[in-house]
Structure formats: structure tokens, C-alpha cells
């Protein structure tokens, strides 16, 4: 690579890529939108270019060619698993730092990936052979049995997934998963798979070169998660029988070789805690958020390895012999309030204290004074710690989380600190449902902002959502027509609609927007009778869906919003008689 590398991403991973490029003596070009033009990565990169959207393939590739870049690194999320983007990059004469587009397409199609896994001798869970509509899903559910999982056929990262306990919830789960998948990946097809109620989530890191060589760089455990979103990760996977570890490593190596993989990738598995059986989950054709724990126990810089492999170097010269030493644990730090159902919280980071120490690492995408926009996901970064054993690494991470201080927005740090002390976590007996089933965060009351200059009549609204209960203070109305919600924060959500929601003057029982968001669905209409708890409006903020439900039974007298509308905290959504 004799020219700059364009970093086609944002946040902490973009900062991470810039750091690796600098180590290799490569110049970097960051991209940004109007929502995050002054972000940390734009300050760290050698130059930055504005684009209208991170998802605009033509704009991103055009920015790369215009600045003279010779390679594009997609990071993770956004365009990282978009085969069309990989093809466009290569078609423009640039190096795509990732696997070939055909491999991205094959493994990004979860149904096709299942078939490839079967052909490679990798065990899979019982499921459908292709995407399903409601009629086909009902037939398949009779065969698979409940509980089952509705999964997006394309994409990853835990988006577009819903657990279904019985036939009654199947239709709603299909609709919700399909809607979320379409918003996240541009495709709403879903398929069914048997749900493992008590499972461990274990994954294997692979590297491959242009010559067909494949290396396994150990494994990770990602069992601490909420709604399929990982919260804590560690390497190596603790308490994994040696026979199972060998089986997973061999299966991952076979699958990567069979599909002609290149670069860094992760093969993910579910382990049934009741039977001990392992089954293929998916293959992520990109860098993982949790890659740092593998780096800490192997000494291999995975981003540097990606860049060198993309430049055509042989795997043997990039990594050599790999040895796993000690243990590493990582906590994802997100701008979310665990006490309010992990409510996303855009806003300004007014002050920041970063933990330090000889065995601690902090990968953050923000500094004090930076704004966390509501248009994007809530991840601020990660804090990691290494130790000679799991107990030491966990203790060091706990101390680092105690030292971390983020002011201006709530974060997941304090909650994850409590998880590290959970007896089940320490004994490694937890499963992927432990957070929601056994470790609920302590509920908190929404923070109250400084009083406005004009007196505001306020009330507390308690919402029951699929993100957990939320208690918010919102205005009834003000004489001057302005409005305020104490729990709101800065930032705005991207939406396709150009019509903003009418603020209105909601009555005592009328549902309002709990935060700045984009309307993705309105399943009710004026004149309809609804039951208490019925979903009235589905909002999205920071890449999370937030269904707003009826606080009591009643009739929908008016609907103020439609799909694509942008709403601000406190805006009237519907009127209930």
C-alpha cells in the first residue's frame, strides 16, 4: 500500500484503525457526517472527508478515490459486512481490507452460511433452510418446537433477533425482527432456528492469507450479553473442555478454508449448558468489537495483521507461531442507562477520566467535550485488563472500571462492575440469559435537569418496553408552547421522513416520546380500541428499538406521527381517550 488508508467507519474502531496504520507508517483519511464532524477520529487521522451517510457506498468509495487512498478499512458494523461495498472498493482499483466480496456475501447470508457449515462438517442447530413468511414459519415452528429464535437472514451484531416462547408471539416476533433487520441491513428476510435456553457463547478467531493458509488465534467467551448484545468478553474461553476447544478450533479452520477466507474473521458457536453440545451460530467476516482480548493474550495486533494480509503478505510472516498466555477481560462502555432498561443516552461527555495501569487498556472513541450523537450506536469504547489468570484479570478490570469516570451521559460501566462480582460469573455458571433473568440492574429515576426559566407542569411517565421499564419526567404543556423532557439529551436520530412530529400538548395519560428518536412503525390507527400494554409506536434511537406501549386500555383518538418522522423528547405520539 503506497497511499493513504480510508477508514470507512466511526467511533472507537476508527480510532483503533488509525493507530494501527500509524504504526505501519500509513497515512489515514477519516470520514464523517454532519452529526459527528468534530469527532475524535477526525482529529487523529491525517485528514478527514465529509459524506452524507456512512452507508452511502458511492459516496464513501468516491471519497477514497478523491483523496488518493489505495486501501479501505471497513472496521465493524456499517459497511463492514456489505458485499456490495467490498465489490465497489475493489472495482475502483482499491484494496479492501477484508475477505473477498463473494465470501462476505456467502457468510453474510446466514442461511447460506448454515449450509456451508453443514458441508464443512460443522454442527448446526435445527432450523429452516431459507427465509420464511408467517405461514411457513408456523409450519416450521411445529417441527422445530418452542422456544425458537427468529433471526435476520443477513447482517449480524445481534440485530434482527427475537426469542419466541410460543405460537401466540410468532407473528409479532417475525414483524419486529424483519423491521429491525431491514433498518440495520437493508434486508428484512428472517429465518427460524432452535433456541438454546441455557447457552454459552464461544467464538474462535481466525486469520487467513491469499495462499490458503489459515491460523486459529484462540477463542473467546461472550456469554454475558443482553438481548443478544455482548456486554463482557474474555479470552481464552474459561472452563472449556480441551476436547470441545479442539473441536471448535478444527471446525473454524475447516470452514474458513472451505470458503476461501482471507484476513481476520470470527466463527461463533453456542454451547448448550445442559447437554454440552456445540453448534455453529454464524461467521463474522470482519474485525470484532472484542478483538482486543485476543490481542492481549496472543500479542498479535489484529488490525496490523489485517493490513499486512490485505497487502499480500504470507500468514507465516505476519503472525508466526501463536501462543495464548494469561487471561484478558473486556467491558463494553456504552452511553446507556442500565437502571432505565439500558435506555440509550446521547449527549455531551462533559468530563472523562480514563483508567490506566500496566495491565489495563482503554479503547475509546471520545474525549472530554465530545458529543455522543443520537444518530448512531451507543458504544463509547471498551476497557480491558490482562492477568496471569481469570480472577486476576477480572479484579484488574474491576479496578479500572472504578477508575473510569464519564460525566454528561450515563454509561454501562457501573453495572458491568457489579457483574464482575456476581458469584455465577466468578464460578462460570452463567448463561446468555443471566443478565435479563438473574442480574437486573437497580432501577433509577430519570435525572432531572436544571429548572427552566419558565415554570413547567411535569409528570412522571412509566413505560414498559422490550428494553425494560423506563421512568421519565415529561412536560404536560407550557404557556409559550415550548417543551422539555428532563431525560432528554443532545443529538438527533437519522430518519427518512422530512415531516417532524407535532409537539402537541399531551394529556395526563397520553404516551409521549421518551427521548429524541425516529419513528419506525405505528401499528395503530385513529379510532382503534387498544388494550393496556399494546404497542402504539415503535421508535429507534442509537440503533435500538423502543416500543412505546399504551399505559392503559382506551381508544386511539389521534395519531400524531408516522414512520420516518423525527420526534423530540416529550412530543405527543398518540392521543388516548
LUMVO-725393 format. One record per residue (C-alpha): x, y, z; residue in three letters; residue number from 0. Coordinates in steps of 0.2 Angstrom, whole numbers, plus 5000, padded with zeros to 4 digits. Example, Ala and Ser with C-alpha at 12.3 -4.5 7.8 and 13.67 -1.06 7.14 Angstrom:
R    u    v    w code pos
R 5062 4978 5039  ala   0
R 5068 4995 5036  ser   1
% end
This chain:
R    u    v    w code pos
R 5000 5000 5000  unk   0
R 5009 5016 4994  unk   1
R 4994 5028 4998  unk   2
R 4983 5033 5012  unk   3
R 4970 5021 5020  unk   4
R 4952 5027 5021  unk   5
R 4944 5022 5037  unk   6
R 4926 5019 5032  unk   7
R 4919 5019 5050  unk   8
R 4917 5030 5065  unk   9
R 4919 5029 5084  unk  10
R 4932 5019 5094  unk  11
R 4936 5006 5080  unk  12
R 4940 5020 5068  unk  13
R 4952 5027 5081  unk  14
R 4959 5010 5083  unk  15
R 4962 5008 5064  unk  16
R 4971 5025 5063  unk  17
R 4983 5020 5077  unk  18
R 4987 5003 5068  unk  19
R 4990 5012 5052  unk  20
R 5002 5025 5060  unk  21
R 5012 5010 5067  unk  22
R 5014 5004 5050  unk  23
R 5019 5021 5043  unk  24
R 5002 5023 5033  unk  25
R 4993 5039 5031  unk  26
R 4974 5039 5036  unk  27
R 4959 5048 5029  unk  28
R 4943 5048 5041  unk  29
R 4926 5051 5035  unk  30
R 4912 5060 5045  unk  31
R 4894 5066 5043  unk  32
R 4887 5082 5049  unk  33
R 4882 5073 5065  unk  34
R 4900 5069 5071  unk  35
R 4911 5081 5061  unk  36
R 4922 5085 5076  unk  37
R 4924 5068 5082  unk  38
R 4940 5061 5089  unk  39
R 4945 5051 5074  unk  40
R 4944 5066 5063  unk  41
R 4957 5074 5075  unk  42
R 4968 5059 5075  unk  43
R 4968 5055 5056  unk  44
R 4979 5064 5044  unk  45
R 4964 5071 5035  unk  46
R 4945 5069 5035  unk  47
R 4931 5070 5022  unk  48
R 4913 5073 5024  unk  49
R 4900 5061 5017  unk  50
R 4881 5062 5019  unk  51
R 4880 5045 5026  unk  52
R 4891 5031 5032  unk  53
R 4880 5019 5022  unk  54
R 4882 5028 5005  unk  55
R 4893 5016 4996  unk  56
R 4896 5028 4981  unk  57
R 4900 5042 4992  unk  58
R 4912 5033 5003  unk  59
R 4921 5025 4988  unk  60
R 4921 5042 4979  unk  61
R 4929 5050 4995  unk  62
R 4943 5036 4994  unk  63
R 4947 5039 4976  unk  64
R 4946 5058 4978  unk  65
R 4959 5058 4992  unk  66
R 4971 5046 4983  unk  67
R 4968 5032 4995  unk  68
R 4975 5015 4990  unk  69
R 4965 5004 5003  unk  70
R 4949 5005 5013  unk  71
R 4947 4998 5030  unk  72
R 4928 4995 5035  unk  73
R 4930 4992 5053  unk  74
R 4915 4983 5060  unk  75
R 4897 4987 5058  unk  76
R 4890 4999 5045  unk  77
R 4898 4993 5028  unk  78
R 4910 4980 5035  unk  79
R 4899 4965 5030  unk  80
R 4892 4973 5014  unk  81
R 4897 4963 4999  unk  82
R 4892 4977 4988  unk  83
R 4903 4989 4996  unk  84
R 4918 4976 4995  unk  85
R 4915 4974 4977  unk  86
R 4914 4993 4974  unk  87
R 4930 4996 4983  unk  88
R 4939 4983 4973  unk  89
R 4930 4989 4957  unk  90
R 4938 5006 4960  unk  91
R 4955 4999 4960  unk  92
R 4957 5000 4979  unk  93
R 4962 4986 4992  unk  94
R 4948 4981 5003  unk  95
R 4955 4976 5020  unk  96
R 4944 4961 5022  unk  97
R 4939 4945 5014  unk  98
R 4934 4944 4995  unk  99
R 4916 4950 4991  unk 100
R 4910 4933 4987  unk 101
R 4915 4927 5004  unk 102
R 4907 4942 5013  unk 103
R 4891 4938 5003  unk 104
R 4891 4919 5007  unk 105
R 4894 4921 5026  unk 106
R 4883 4937 5027  unk 107
R 4868 4926 5021  unk 108
R 4865 4917 5037  unk 109
R 4855 4903 5029  unk 110
R 4868 4900 5016  unk 111
R 4882 4900 5029  unk 112
R 4872 4887 5039  unk 113
R 4873 4876 5023  unk 114
R 4891 4879 5021  unk 115
R 4894 4874 5039  unk 116
R 4885 4858 5036  unk 117
R 4895 4854 5021  unk 118
R 4911 4858 5031  unk 119
R 4906 4846 5045  unk 120
R 4902 4859 5057  unk 121
R 4887 4856 5068  unk 122
R 4872 4867 5067  unk 123
R 4855 4870 5076  unk 124
R 4839 4864 5069  unk 125
R 4831 4877 5059  unk 126
R 4824 4882 5042  unk 127
R 4833 4880 5026  unk 128
R 4828 4898 5020  unk 129
R 4819 4914 5024  unk 130
R 4801 4911 5030  unk 131
R 4785 4921 5030  unk 132
R 4772 4919 5043  unk 133
R 4763 4904 5035  unk 134
R 4780 4895 5033  unk 135
R 4786 4900 5050  unk 136
R 4770 4892 5058  unk 137
R 4773 4876 5049  unk 138
R 4792 4876 5053  unk 139
R 4789 4880 5071  unk 140
R 4778 4864 5073  unk 141
R 4794 4854 5068  unk 142
R 4807 4864 5077  unk 143
R 4797 4867 5093  unk 144
R 4797 4881 5105  unk 145
R 4806 4891 5111  unk 146
R 4814 4896 5095  unk 147
R 4823 4911 5088  unk 148
R 4818 4922 5074  unk 149
R 4834 4928 5066  unk 150
R 4839 4941 5052  unk 151
R 4845 4931 5037  unk 152
R 4858 4945 5033  unk 153
R 4869 4955 5044  unk 154
R 4875 4952 5062  unk 155
R 4879 4960 5079  unk 156
R 4863 4954 5087  unk 157
R 4851 4964 5077  unk 158
R 4835 4957 5070  unk 159
R 4833 4943 5083  unk 160
R 4819 4939 5093  unk 161
R 4815 4924 5105  unk 162
R 4798 4916 5103  unk 163
R 4791 4906 5118  unk 164
R 4775 4900 5109  unk 165
R 4764 4902 5094  unk 166
R 4755 4917 5101  unk 167
R 4770 4928 5099  unk 168
R 4777 4922 5082  unk 169
R 4769 4934 5071  unk 170
R 4774 4949 5081  unk 171
R 4792 4942 5083  unk 172
R 4793 4940 5064  unk 173
R 4787 4958 5061  unk 174
R 4799 4965 5074  unk 175
R 4814 4956 5068  unk 176
R 4811 4959 5050  unk 177
R 4808 4978 5053  unk 178
R 4824 4979 5063  unk 179
R 4834 4969 5050  unk 180
R 4828 4980 5036  unk 181
R 4833 4996 5046  unk 182
R 4850 4989 5050  unk 183
R 4855 4979 5035  unk 184
R 4843 4985 5021  unk 185
R 4835 4967 5020  unk 186
R 4821 4961 5031  unk 187
R 4821 4942 5027  unk 188
R 4821 4931 5043  unk 189
R 4823 4913 5046  unk 190
R 4820 4901 5061  unk 191
R 4832 4892 5072  unk 192
R 4830 4882 5088  unk 193
R 4833 4892 5104  unk 194
R 4845 4886 5117  unk 195
R 4838 4892 5133  unk 196
R 4854 4890 5143  unk 197
R 4869 4893 5132  unk 198
R 4887 4899 5132  unk 199
R 4893 4910 5118  unk 200
R 4910 4905 5112  unk 201
R 4919 4911 5097  unk 202
R 4935 4907 5088  unk 203
R 4947 4920 5080  unk 204
R 4954 4915 5063  unk 205
R 4967 4923 5051  unk 206
R 4970 4918 5033  unk 207
R 4981 4924 5019  unk 208
R 4979 4924 5000  unk 209
R 4988 4907 4998  unk 210
R 4975 4897 5008  unk 211
R 4984 4896 5025  unk 212
R 4973 4898 5040  unk 213
R 4978 4901 5058  unk 214
R 4967 4900 5074  unk 215
R 4972 4913 5087  unk 216
R 4962 4905 5101  unk 217
R 4945 4908 5107  unk 218
R 4934 4920 5117  unk 219
R 4919 4919 5128  unk 220
R 4905 4931 5126  unk 221
R 4891 4924 5137  unk 222
R 4887 4940 5146  unk 223
R 4875 4948 5135  unk 224
R 4858 4957 5134  unk 225
R 4846 4955 5120  unk 226
R 4860 4946 5110  unk 227
R 4871 4962 5113  unk 228
R 4888 4957 5121  unk 229
R 4892 4966 5137  unk 230
R 4908 4957 5143  unk 231
R 4920 4947 5134  unk 232
R 4936 4937 5139  unk 233
R 4950 4926 5131  unk 234
R 4953 4912 5132  unk 235
R 4935 4905 5135  unk 236
R 4936 4899 5153  unk 237
R 4932 4881 5159  unk 238
R 4931 4875 5141  unk 239
R 4935 4856 5140  unk 240
R 4950 4853 5129  unk 241
R 4941 4841 5118  unk 242
R 4927 4854 5114  unk 243
R 4941 4868 5112  unk 244
R 4950 4857 5099  unk 245
R 4933 4853 5090  unk 246
R 4929 4872 5089  unk 247
R 4946 4876 5083  unk 248
R 4946 4862 5070  unk 249
R 4928 4867 5064  unk 250
R 4933 4885 5062  unk 251
R 4949 4881 5052  unk 252
R 4939 4869 5040  unk 253
R 4925 4882 5037  unk 254
R 4937 4896 5034  unk 255
R 4947 4886 5022  unk 256
R 4932 4879 5013  unk 257
R 4925 4897 5009  unk 258
R 4942 4904 5004  unk 259
R 4943 4916 5018  unk 260
R 4956 4930 5019  unk 261
R 4960 4942 5033  unk 262
R 4953 4942 5051  unk 263
R 4936 4933 5054  unk 264
R 4927 4925 5069  unk 265
R 4917 4909 5069  unk 266
R 4904 4909 5083  unk 267
R 4896 4895 5092  unk 268
R 4883 4891 5105  unk 269
R 4886 4878 5118  unk 270
R 4871 4870 5127  unk 271
R 4875 4871 5146  unk 272
R 4863 4856 5148  unk 273
R 4870 4844 5135  unk 274
R 4887 4851 5132  unk 275
R 4884 4851 5113  unk 276
R 4891 4864 5102  unk 277
R 4883 4872 5086  unk 278
R 4888 4884 5073  unk 279
R 4880 4901 5075  unk 280
R 4887 4912 5062  unk 281
R 4904 4918 5054  unk 282
R 4908 4937 5056  unk 283
R 4918 4942 5041  unk 284
R 4926 4957 5050  unk 285
R 4935 4963 5065  unk 286
R 4926 4960 5081  unk 287
R 4922 4973 5095  unk 288
R 4930 4961 5107  unk 289
R 4946 4958 5096  unk 290
R 4957 4967 5110  unk 291
R 4956 4952 5122  unk 292
R 4963 4941 5109  unk 293
R 4977 4953 5106  unk 294
R 4981 4954 5124  unk 295
R 4983 4935 5126  unk 296
R 4992 4932 5110  unk 297
R 5002 4948 5107  unk 298
R 4996 4949 5089  unk 299
R 4989 4966 5083  unk 300
R 4974 4960 5073  unk 301
R 4972 4977 5064  unk 302
R 4990 4977 5059  unk 303
R 4988 4959 5054  unk 304
R 4973 4963 5043  unk 305
R 4983 4977 5034  unk 306
R 4998 4966 5031  unk 307
R 4987 4952 5025  unk 308
R 4977 4963 5013  unk 309
R 4994 4969 5006  unk 310
R 4998 4951 5001  unk 311
R 5010 4945 5015  unk 312
R 5010 4927 5019  unk 313
R 5002 4922 5036  unk 314
R 5018 4914 5042  unk 315
R 5027 4931 5041  unk 316
R 5013 4940 5049  unk 317
R 5009 4930 5065  unk 318
R 5021 4915 5066  unk 319
R 5018 4903 5080  unk 320
R 5004 4909 5091  unk 321
R 5004 4905 5110  unk 322
R 4990 4910 5122  unk 323
R 4996 4917 5138  unk 324
R 4986 4923 5153  unk 325
R 4968 4929 5153  unk 326
R 4960 4945 5147  unk 327
R 4943 4953 5150  unk 328
R 4934 4967 5142  unk 329
R 4919 4978 5147  unk 330
R 4909 4987 5133  unk 331
R 4906 5005 5139  unk 332
R 4890 5012 5131  unk 333
R 4881 5028 5133  unk 334
R 4866 5019 5140  unk 335
R 4857 5020 5157  unk 336
R 4855 5002 5164  unk 337
R 4843 5007 5178  unk 338
R 4831 5013 5164  unk 339
R 4831 4997 5154  unk 340
R 4848 5002 5146  unk 341
R 4840 5017 5138  unk 342
R 4852 5025 5125  unk 343
R 4858 5042 5131  unk 344
R 4865 5054 5118  unk 345
R 4873 5069 5124  unk 346
R 4889 5078 5128  unk 347
R 4904 5070 5138  unk 348
R 4907 5085 5149  unk 349
R 4922 5076 5158  unk 350
R 4931 5060 5156  unk 351
R 4944 5051 5167  unk 352
R 4952 5036 5158  unk 353
R 4959 5021 5168  unk 354
R 4977 5017 5167  unk 355
R 4990 5004 5173  unk 356
R 5002 4992 5167  unk 357
R 4989 4978 5163  unk 358
R 4975 4990 5158  unk 359
R 4970 4996 5140  unk 360
R 4956 5008 5136  unk 361
R 4950 5009 5118  unk 362
R 4938 5025 5117  unk 363
R 4931 5035 5103  unk 364
R 4928 5050 5113  unk 365
R 4937 5063 5124  unk 366
R 4930 5076 5136  unk 367
R 4919 5089 5126  unk 368
R 4914 5077 5113  unk 369
R 4896 5074 5108  unk 370
R 4888 5057 5108  unk 371
R 4876 5059 5093  unk 372
R 4859 5050 5094  unk 373
R 4861 5045 5075  unk 374
R 4872 5031 5079  unk 375
R 4875 5016 5091  unk 376
R 4879 5020 5109  unk 377
R 4896 5012 5111  unk 378
R 4909 5024 5118  unk 379
R 4923 5011 5119  unk 380
R 4930 4997 5129  unk 381
R 4940 4995 5144  unk 382
R 4951 4979 5145  unk 383
R 4963 4971 5158  unk 384
R 4975 4957 5157  unk 385
R 4981 4945 5171  unk 386
R 4990 4928 5173  unk 387
R 4973 4920 5177  unk 388
R 4955 4924 5175  unk 389
R 4952 4930 5193  unk 390
R 4967 4942 5192  unk 391
R 4961 4949 5175  unk 392
R 4943 4952 5182  unk 393
R 4950 4960 5198  unk 394
R 4960 4972 5187  unk 395
R 4946 4976 5176  unk 396
R 4935 4980 5191  unk 397
R 4948 4992 5197  unk 398
R 4949 5000 5180  unk 399
R 4930 5002 5179  unk 400
R 4931 5010 5197  unk 401
R 4943 5022 5190  unk 402
R 4934 5026 5174  unk 403
R 4923 5042 5176  unk 404
R 4912 5048 5162  unk 405
R 4901 5064 5165  unk 406
R 4887 5071 5155  unk 407
R 4880 5054 5149  unk 408
R 4876 5038 5159  unk 409
R 4886 5023 5155  unk 410
R 4886 5004 5157  unk 411
R 4902 5004 5167  unk 412
R 4895 5004 5185  unk 413
R 4883 4990 5180  unk 414
R 4896 4979 5172  unk 415
R 4907 4982 5188  unk 416
R 4893 4973 5198  unk 417
R 4893 4959 5186  unk 418
R 4911 4955 5189  unk 419
R 4907 4952 5207  unk 420
R 4892 4940 5203  unk 421
R 4895 4923 5211  unk 422
R 4889 4915 5195  unk 423
R 4900 4925 5184  unk 424
R 4915 4921 5195  unk 425
R 4910 4902 5195  unk 426
R 4907 4902 5176  unk 427
R 4890 4895 5178  unk 428
R 4880 4909 5170  unk 429
R 4872 4909 5153  unk 430
R 4867 4921 5139  unk 431
R 4851 4924 5148  unk 432
R 4858 4928 5165  unk 433
R 4858 4947 5163  unk 434
R 4839 4948 5160  unk 435
R 4834 4934 5170  unk 436
R 4845 4935 5186  unk 437
R 4855 4951 5186  unk 438
R 4843 4965 5183  unk 439
R 4850 4982 5186  unk 440
R 4844 4993 5200  unk 441
R 4830 5004 5193  unk 442
R 4834 5023 5193  unk 443
R 4824 5038 5192  unk 444
R 4827 5049 5176  unk 445
R 4839 5063 5180  unk 446
R 4832 5080 5182  unk 447
R 4839 5094 5173  unk 448
R 4842 5112 5179  unk 449
R 4825 5120 5181  unk 450
R 4820 5131 5165  unk 451
R 4817 5149 5167  unk 452
R 4798 5146 5164  unk 453
R 4788 5135 5176  unk 454
R 4784 5119 5168  unk 455
R 4770 5107 5174  unk 456
R 4778 5090 5174  unk 457
R 4773 5072 5177  unk 458
R 4781 5055 5178  unk 459
R 4778 5043 5164  unk 460
R 4782 5025 5167  unk 461
R 4784 5015 5151  unk 462
R 4785 4996 5149  unk 463
R 4796 4992 5134  unk 464
R 4806 4977 5127  unk 465
R 4821 4987 5134  unk 466
R 4814 4986 5151  unk 467
R 4805 4999 5162  unk 468
R 4808 5017 5160  unk 469
R 4803 5031 5171  unk 470
R 4804 5049 5164  unk 471
R 4798 5066 5169  unk 472
R 4790 5075 5154  unk 473
R 4780 5091 5152  unk 474
R 4761 5092 5150  unk 475
R 4762 5109 5142  unk 476
R 4769 5127 5143  unk 477
R 4761 5143 5140  unk 478
R 4774 5148 5127  unk 479
R 4772 5132 5118  unk 480
R 4790 5126 5122  unk 481
R 4793 5109 5129  unk 482
R 4806 5100 5139  unk 483
R 4810 5082 5145  unk 484
R 4822 5080 5159  unk 485
R 4828 5064 5152  unk 486
R 4832 5070 5135  unk 487
R 4850 5074 5129  unk 488
R 4858 5081 5114  unk 489
R 4859 5073 5097  unk 490
R 4846 5068 5084  unk 491
R 4842 5052 5075  unk 492
R 4843 5050 5056  unk 493
R 4826 5046 5048  unk 494
R 4820 5045 5030  unk 495
R 4805 5056 5033  unk 496
R 4806 5075 5032  unk 497
R 4790 5079 5042  unk 498
R 4794 5082 5060  unk 499
R 4781 5076 5073  unk 500
R 4769 5089 5080  unk 501
R 4774 5093 5098  unk 502
R 4756 5094 5104  unk 503
R 4750 5096 5122  unk 504
R 4748 5078 5128  unk 505
R 4735 5074 5141  unk 506
R 4739 5066 5158  unk 507
R 4738 5048 5151  unk 508
R 4744 5051 5133  unk 509
R 4760 5042 5128  unk 510
R 4775 5054 5123  unk 511
R 4792 5051 5116  unk 512
R 4804 5047 5130  unk 513
R 4819 5054 5120  unk 514
R 4824 5061 5104  unk 515
R 4821 5047 5091  unk 516
R 4815 5041 5074  unk 517
R 4798 5033 5072  unk 518
R 4800 5016 5063  unk 519
R 4782 5009 5065  unk 520
R 4765 5014 5070  unk 521
R 4754 4999 5072  unk 522
R 4738 5008 5077  unk 523
R 4726 5020 5069  unk 524
R 4714 5033 5075  unk 525
R 4698 5025 5081  unk 526
R 4705 5009 5086  unk 527
R 4702 5001 5103  unk 528
R 4718 4996 5112  unk 529
R 4722 4986 5127  unk 530
R 4734 4991 5141  unk 531
R 4752 4987 5136  unk 532
R 4748 4987 5117  unk 533
R 4762 4994 5106  unk 534
R 4757 5011 5099  unk 535
R 4773 5017 5092  unk 536
R 4790 5009 5089  unk 537
R 4804 5022 5090  unk 538
R 4823 5020 5086  unk 539
R 4837 5029 5094  unk 540
R 4855 5025 5094  unk 541
R 4852 5009 5084  unk 542
R 4840 5002 5097  unk 543
R 4821 4999 5095  unk 544
R 4810 5006 5109  unk 545
R 4792 5001 5108  unk 546
R 4780 5014 5117  unk 547
R 4765 5005 5124  unk 548
R 4748 5010 5130  unk 549
R 4748 5015 5149  unk 550
R 4730 5009 5150  unk 551
R 4716 5002 5139  unk 552
R 4707 5015 5128  unk 553
R 4703 5022 5111  unk 554
R 4716 5030 5100  unk 555
R 4708 5047 5096  unk 556
R 4723 5053 5086  unk 557
R 4740 5048 5079  unk 558
R 4752 5062 5078  unk 559
R 4767 5053 5070  unk 560
R 4771 5041 5055  unk 561
R 4786 5030 5050  unk 562
R 4801 5040 5046  unk 563
R 4796 5055 5057  unk 564
R 4809 5063 5069  unk 565
R 4802 5066 5087  unk 566
R 4810 5075 5101  unk 567
R 4808 5070 5119  unk 568
R 4791 5075 5126  unk 569
R 4782 5076 5109  unk 570
R 4765 5069 5108  unk 571
R 4764 5052 5099  unk 572
R 4746 5047 5100  unk 573
R 4730 5053 5110  unk 574
R 4721 5040 5120  unk 575
R 4703 5043 5126  unk 576
% end
